[in-house]
Amino acid sequence: MIDAHIHLTGSQLPPETLEEGDRLGVKLFVGSCLGAFHYQPTFEEVSKANDDMAAVVRSYPDRVRGYCYVNPRHGAAALDDFRARVENGGMIGLKLWVATLCNDPLVYPFIEAAIEYRLPILIHAWDKTIGQLPYESKAVHVADLARRYPEARILMAHLGGQVESAVNTIAPYPNVLTDTSGTPIGGGEIAISVERLGAERVVFGSDLPIGCLAANIGKIFAAGLPPDELRLVMGGNMERLLAEVKQ
């Protein structure tokens, strides 16, 4: 199994992550570091977060891969840093959080670079009833980005929050997959996502340490998927994306 969505705690990978992965059969974790989880981090804060993620990858090269987190508002300096971390630092993906909407033109240079390297692009997306952040992407923003960049390899995180409407919104765009992380999500939502998108467009993610690894695995099994679809969701789809990364 491959967990496509985890985070560090501060600058560290919690030791229980790998221990629980061993116990439950997760062979690889793909994660990002968001530092202190500031919504508008400085360039220095983002750089430190990526340094920390890279250090964890070096410490556990057989178990962990890293997305490069960016704040697109930092412009050319952030783009240069992103390219360097992919070409020389081993980063295998792009992480977008809540500094800008994912379809803001500020994001386009990063998407174009990710396309060049064939990187998966993990986008936090959550349509909230209350508490929506000013630049928190929803499925409609992900869909607009996918329409503009059909070559982009996009992972919409958290099944978009409002699962049924979110998967319906991205369904016309085959370059968008979605990950299963998110505490309100259960087996029923996983089944709906696979039914409407196809198993090849759903990827297992736990959101560790925010989410529980065992519970997030459990809800996939609770969806009642046939074995071939279960294999795709629990690792096959992410394995395919990672195999195509150019560095």
Secondary structure, 3 states (H helix, E strand, C coil): CEEEEEECECCECCHHHHHHHHHHCCCEEEEECCCCCCCCCCHHHHHHHHHHHHHHHHHCCCCEEEEEECCHHHHHHHHHHHHHHHHCCCCCEEEECCCCCCCCHHHHHHHHHHHHHCCEEEECCCCCCCCCCCCCCCHHHHHHHHHHCCCCEEEEHHHHCCHHHHHHHHCCCCCEEEECCCCCCCHHHHHHHHHHHCHHHEECCCCECCCCHHHHHHHHHHCCCCHHHHHHHHHHHHHHHHHCCCC
